[in-house]
Amino acid sequence: METIFGLDESLLSWLKEDIGGGDVTTLALVAPEMETTGIIHAKDTGILAGVDVARRVFELLEPRIFFNTRLEDGVKLTPGTIIAAVHGSARAVLTGERLALNLLQHMSGVATRTHELAAIAAPYGAKLVDTRKTTPGLRLLDKYAVRVGGGANHRLGLYDAILIKDNHIKVAGSIQEALKRAHEYAGHMMKIEIEVESLEGVEEALAGKADAIMLDNMAPEAMAKAVKLIDHRAIVEASGGINEETIEAVAKSGVDVISVGALTHSVKALDISMDVGEIK
């Protein structure tokens, strides 16, 4: 897995949130010298993501712990598949279980959902991307999981690209005025995207030399007209409530990019569990 900036700091904060002054159940029941093995396994079908994040949770609790990774991120899971085995201090194994599984389940859910939708869009040449609709603190993990699932990332935050949305346009006064101000502010390496809701808006965005044009909540038929009008003069993105029932029609319209906030903001966690036992 690639390095995720600030991962250890986040994990330590989340461990502190969960453990507080001590895992009283484990402290009461488990002797300090006791060792055990936890078998992490899938109880659902999907795409695995976050194995090294789970490993790091246990390592932060006990550096000498042994985490035997059986599968790498991106592998398809089926019920019963063993993902990893963690061996060492029984206190560390039991205390770290919940945080490790929470992150593994969530990230695998994101990767699975992404994989499902990306597979529908791919035959039409459309790239599936995420949005900034992530749970605070989880953005980099969410966006990593999207890539594992076969999607790509939109901007990481407010700092790496200009995206002019409807409220920005209202404040600026018009599409053209918003683009004018954006071009005056942006350096030559920064892309400028603008959200439009009509073909008239597309024409204004083209006149203002937007690098990318987001077609917000347009019907697929209108998107196809917009794609023809833009004619490769800007990247075309489709956005707005797109799901498994509508994504194929959107992809068929010829857009370059399809953004789906539901990849991260309302994803169902994959069912993954850990049982204490022997390594098979």
RAQUI-V694766 format. One record per pair of residues at least 4 apart in sequence whose ideal C-beta (glycine too) atoms are under 6 Angstrom apart, sorted by sequence separation. I is the first residue (numbers start at 1). J is the second residue. D is the distance in Angstrom with one decimal. If there is no record, write none. Layout:
BEGIN
I;J;D
I;J;D
END
This chain:
BEGIN
6;10;5.8
15;19;5.7
19;23;5.5
23;27;6.0
26;30;5.1
30;34;5.3
50;54;5.9
59;63;5.9
71;75;4.6
77;81;4.9
91;95;5.9
92;96;5.8
96;100;5.3
101;105;5.8
103;107;6.0
114;118;5.7
118;122;5.8
134;138;5.7
138;142;5.2
156;160;5.4
164;168;4.6
173;177;4.7
182;186;5.8
186;190;4.2
197;201;5.8
218;222;4.3
230;234;5.5
242;246;5.5
246;250;5.9
261;265;5.1
262;266;5.1
22;27;5.5
121;126;4.2
134;139;4.3
146;151;4.3
155;160;5.0
172;177;4.8
196;201;3.1
205;210;4.4
218;223;5.0
242;247;5.3
155;161;4.2
169;175;5.7
172;178;3.8
186;192;5.9
196;202;5.5
230;236;5.5
58;65;4.9
86;93;5.7
121;128;5.2
134;142;4.6
205;213;4.8
215;223;5.3
242;250;5.7
250;258;5.8
58;67;5.8
169;178;5.1
196;205;5.5
227;236;5.5
118;128;4.3
143;153;4.9
168;178;5.8
182;192;4.8
117;128;5.5
194;205;5.1
215;226;5.5
55;67;4.2
70;82;5.1
71;83;5.3
238;250;4.9
70;83;5.9
130;143;6.0
70;84;5.5
164;178;4.9
69;84;5.0
223;238;5.8
130;146;4.6
194;210;4.7
242;258;6.0
68;85;4.5
238;255;4.4
51;69;5.6
192;210;5.7
242;260;5.3
67;86;5.0
192;211;5.1
193;212;3.8
195;214;4.4
197;216;5.3
236;255;4.7
162;182;5.0
191;211;4.5
236;256;5.0
237;257;4.2
238;258;5.0
239;259;4.6
66;87;4.6
193;214;5.9
195;216;4.9
213;234;4.9
235;256;5.1
51;73;5.7
66;88;5.7
212;234;5.7
237;259;5.9
48;71;5.8
65;88;3.6
128;151;4.4
129;152;4.9
130;153;5.9
131;154;5.8
212;235;3.9
213;236;5.9
214;237;4.5
215;238;5.2
216;239;5.4
217;240;3.6
49;73;5.0
130;154;5.7
162;186;5.8
202;226;5.0
210;234;5.5
216;240;5.0
48;73;5.7
127;152;5.4
129;154;4.6
212;237;6.0
214;239;5.3
62;88;5.6
227;253;6.0
48;75;4.9
62;89;4.7
65;92;5.6
202;229;5.6
206;233;6.0
227;254;4.0
58;86;5.3
176;204;5.7
48;77;5.3
166;195;6.0
175;204;4.1
179;208;3.2
220;249;4.2
224;253;4.3
62;92;3.7
161;191;5.0
162;192;4.6
163;193;4.9
164;194;4.3
165;195;4.7
220;250;5.6
223;253;3.9
46;77;5.4
61;92;4.2
179;210;6.0
110;142;5.6
114;146;5.0
118;150;4.2
176;208;5.0
223;255;6.0
45;78;5.3
118;151;5.2
220;253;4.8
61;95;6.0
107;141;5.8
111;145;4.6
115;149;4.2
42;77;4.0
61;96;4.9
110;145;3.8
114;149;3.0
115;150;5.3
43;79;5.5
111;148;4.5
114;151;4.2
58;96;4.7
107;145;4.1
111;149;3.7
42;81;4.5
57;96;4.8
41;82;5.0
57;99;5.2
40;83;4.6
57;100;4.2
40;84;4.7
11;57;5.8
39;85;5.4
54;100;4.0
37;85;5.8
38;86;4.7
11;60;5.8
37;87;4.4
53;103;5.1
54;104;4.7
1;52;3.9
35;88;6.0
50;103;5.4
36;90;4.1
50;104;4.6
35;90;5.8
38;93;4.7
34;90;4.1
36;93;5.5
50;107;3.5
49;107;4.1
49;108;5.0
30;90;4.9
48;108;5.5
30;91;5.2
46;108;5.7
49;111;3.8
47;111;4.1
26;91;5.3
47;112;4.6
46;112;3.5
26;94;4.8
47;115;4.8
26;95;5.5
23;95;4.5
74;148;5.2
73;148;4.9
18;99;5.8
14;99;5.6
49;145;4.2
49;148;4.2
47;149;5.4
154;259;5.8
146;263;5.8
142;264;4.4
126;251;4.1
121;247;5.7
120;247;5.2
124;251;3.8
120;248;5.3
124;252;5.6
129;257;5.6
131;259;5.4
133;261;3.8
126;255;5.7
117;247;5.6
121;251;4.3
127;257;5.1
128;258;5.4
129;259;5.0
131;261;4.3
134;264;4.7
133;264;5.9
126;258;5.2
133;265;3.9
130;263;5.0
130;264;5.7
4;140;5.0
121;258;5.6
114;263;5.3
113;263;5.6
110;264;5.8
113;267;5.0
110;267;5.2
109;267;4.6
112;270;5.8
109;268;5.4
109;269;4.4
109;270;4.8
108;270;3.9
106;269;5.2
105;269;4.0
105;270;5.4
105;272;5.0
104;272;5.4
101;272;5.9
97;274;5.3
85;279;4.8
46;270;4.5
44;270;5.0
44;271;3.9
43;271;4.1
42;272;5.6
43;273;5.5
40;274;4.8
38;274;4.7
39;275;5.3
38;276;5.7
39;277;5.3
36;276;5.3
37;279;5.8
END
